[in-house]
């Protein structure tokens, strides 16, 4: 199992994306004043609770990732080559992530490994 935070440090990107979401969508629905949990899975659940069906925070976060991911994460040729060899050898590759899935999709495409990964497992959040 490949654990995202070890292979692709996206913590700062996620934090910046949440700040962007709060600024942009907070005009439509006031953003909570309490800080989000440090655990990303719990933060995702808190964002889902805040947004409800009123705002599309996940879509806005995805757009932010698409625009800003190259500044934070770079593909690693050695890692990609290893994953290609494992995939070719028939090893089942599972990517585990604290989420959200929309951000993970962007990340895997940016890293150039989306087609090599057999399954993406998003860590359960407090809302699950």
ZILINFEN-V697988 format. One record per pair of residues at least 12 apart in sequence whose ideal C-beta (glycine too) atoms are under 10 Angstrom apart, sorted by sequence separation. I is the first residue (numbers start at 0). J is the second residue. D is the distance in whole Angstrom. If there is no record, write none. Layout:
((I J D) (I J D))
This chain:
((18 30 10) (33 45 9) (82 94 10) (94 106 9) (107 119 7) (17 30 9) (43 56 10) (94 107 7) (103 116 10) (21 35 9) (31 45 8) (35 49 9) (43 57 9) (46 60 8) (31 46 9) (104 119 8) (30 46 9) (94 110 10) (103 119 6) (31 48 9) (43 60 9) (103 120 10) (17 35 7) (31 49 6) (94 112 8) (103 121 7) (30 49 7) (94 113 9) (100 119 7) (102 121 10) (29 49 9) (30 50 10) (92 112 8) (14 35 9) (28 49 7) (94 115 9) (98 119 10) (100 121 5) (13 35 10) (17 39 10) (24 46 10) (28 50 7) (94 116 5) (98 120 10) (99 121 7) (27 50 10) (28 51 8) (92 115 6) (93 116 7) (94 117 9) (95 118 9) (96 119 7) (98 121 4) (25 49 9) (30 54 10) (92 116 5) (93 117 6) (94 118 7) (95 119 8) (96 120 7) (97 121 8) (98 122 6) (14 39 9) (17 42 7) (21 46 9) (24 49 9) (28 53 5) (90 115 10) (91 116 10) (92 117 5) (93 118 5) (94 119 5) (95 120 5) (96 121 6) (97 122 5) (98 123 9) (99 124 9) (13 39 6) (17 43 10) (20 46 7) (24 50 8) (27 53 7) (28 54 5) (30 56 10) (86 112 9) (91 117 5) (92 118 8) (93 119 8) (94 120 7) (95 121 8) (96 122 7) (97 123 10) (98 124 7) (10 37 10) (27 54 5) (90 117 9) (91 118 7) (92 119 10) (93 120 6) (94 121 10) (95 122 7) (97 124 9) (14 42 9) (17 45 10) (21 49 9) (26 54 10) (27 55 10) (28 56 9) (82 110 9) (83 111 10) (86 114 9) (87 115 9) (10 39 8) (13 42 8) (17 46 7) (20 49 10) (24 53 9) (25 54 9) (82 111 9) (83 112 8) (86 115 4) (9 39 9) (13 43 9) (20 50 9) (24 54 4) (82 112 5) (85 115 8) (86 116 8) (23 54 9) (24 55 8) (79 110 7) (83 114 10) (86 117 8) (24 56 6) (78 110 8) (79 111 6) (83 115 6) (23 56 9) (72 105 10) (78 111 10) (79 112 6) (82 115 5) (20 54 8) (24 58 10) (68 102 9) (72 106 7) (78 112 8) (82 116 8) (4 39 8) (20 55 10) (21 56 9) (24 59 6) (64 99 10) (71 106 10) (74 109 7) (75 110 8) (76 111 9) (3 39 10) (20 56 5) (23 59 6) (24 60 10) (65 101 10) (73 109 9) (74 110 5) (75 111 10) (79 115 8) (20 57 9) (64 101 8) (65 102 10) (68 105 6) (72 109 6) (73 110 9) (74 111 5) (75 112 10) (20 58 10) (21 59 10) (61 99 8) (64 102 5) (67 105 10) (68 106 7) (71 109 10) (72 110 7) (74 112 8) (17 56 9) (20 59 5) (23 62 10) (60 99 7) (61 100 9) (62 101 9) (63 102 9) (64 103 9) (65 104 10) (66 105 10) (16 56 10) (19 59 7) (20 60 6) (23 63 9) (61 101 4) (64 104 9) (65 105 5) (68 108 9) (69 109 7) (19 60 8) (57 98 10) (60 101 6) (61 102 7) (64 105 4) (68 109 5) (17 59 10) (20 62 10) (57 99 6) (59 101 10) (60 102 6) (61 103 10) (63 105 9) (64 106 7) (68 110 9) (16 59 8) (17 60 7) (19 62 9) (20 63 7) (56 99 9) (57 100 8) (58 101 7) (61 104 7) (62 105 9) (65 108 9) (16 60 5) (19 63 5) (57 101 5) (61 105 6) (65 109 9) (16 61 9) (18 63 9) (56 101 10) (57 102 8) (60 105 9) (64 109 8) (16 62 9) (17 63 9) (55 101 10) (13 60 8) (16 63 4) (19 66 10) (12 60 10) (15 63 7) (16 64 6) (19 67 9) (15 64 10) (13 63 10) (16 66 10) (12 63 8) (13 64 9) (16 67 7) (12 64 7) (15 67 7) (16 68 10) (47 99 9) (46 99 8) (43 97 8) (44 98 9) (9 64 8) (12 67 6) (15 70 9) (16 71 10) (42 97 9) (43 98 5) (44 99 10) (12 68 6) (15 71 8) (40 96 9) (41 97 9) (42 98 9) (43 99 5) (39 96 9) (40 97 5) (42 99 9) (43 100 9) (12 70 8) (13 71 9) (39 97 4) (40 98 6) (9 68 8) (11 70 9) (12 71 4) (38 97 7) (39 98 7) (40 99 9) (43 102 9) (11 71 6) (12 72 7) (39 99 9) (7 68 9) (10 71 9) (11 72 10) (9 71 7) (8 71 7) (9 72 6) (39 102 10) (7 71 9) (8 72 7) (7 72 5) (6 72 9) (7 73 9) (7 74 9) (7 75 9) (6 75 8) (7 78 9) (6 78 7) (6 82 10) (48 124 10) (1 78 9) (47 124 8) (48 125 9) (43 121 9) (46 124 9) (47 125 10) (48 126 7) (43 122 9) (44 123 9) (45 124 9) (47 126 6) (43 123 10) (44 124 4) (45 125 8) (46 126 10) (47 127 10) (1 82 8) (40 121 8) (41 122 10) (43 124 5) (44 125 4) (45 126 8) (40 122 5) (42 124 8) (43 125 9) (44 126 4) (16 99 10) (39 122 8) (40 123 7) (41 124 6) (42 125 10) (43 126 8) (44 127 7) (1 85 10) (13 97 8) (38 122 9) (40 124 4) (41 125 5) (43 127 10) (13 98 9) (39 124 9) (40 125 7) (41 126 9) (13 99 9) (16 102 7) (38 124 9) (40 126 9) (7 94 9) (9 96 9) (10 97 9) (38 125 9) (40 127 8) (6 94 8) (9 97 9) (36 124 10) (6 95 10) (7 96 9) (13 102 7) (36 125 8) (5 95 10) (6 96 10) (12 102 8) (0 91 10) (1 92 6) (2 93 10) (3 94 6) (4 95 9) (0 92 9) (1 93 7) (2 94 8) (3 95 6) (4 96 8) (0 93 5) (1 94 5) (2 95 5) (3 96 4) (4 97 7) (9 102 7) (12 105 10) (0 94 8) (1 95 7) (2 96 8) (3 97 7) (9 103 9) (12 106 9) (0 95 5) (1 96 9) (2 97 9) (3 98 9) (7 103 9) (9 105 10) (9 106 6) (3 102 9) (7 106 6) (3 103 7) (6 106 10) (7 107 9) (7 109 9) (3 106 7) (7 110 6) (3 107 9) (6 110 8) (7 112 10) (6 112 9) (1 112 9) (1 115 10) (1 116 8) (3 119 9) (3 120 10) (0 118 9) (1 119 10) (2 120 10) (3 121 10) (1 120 10) (3 122 9) (0 120 8) (2 122 10))
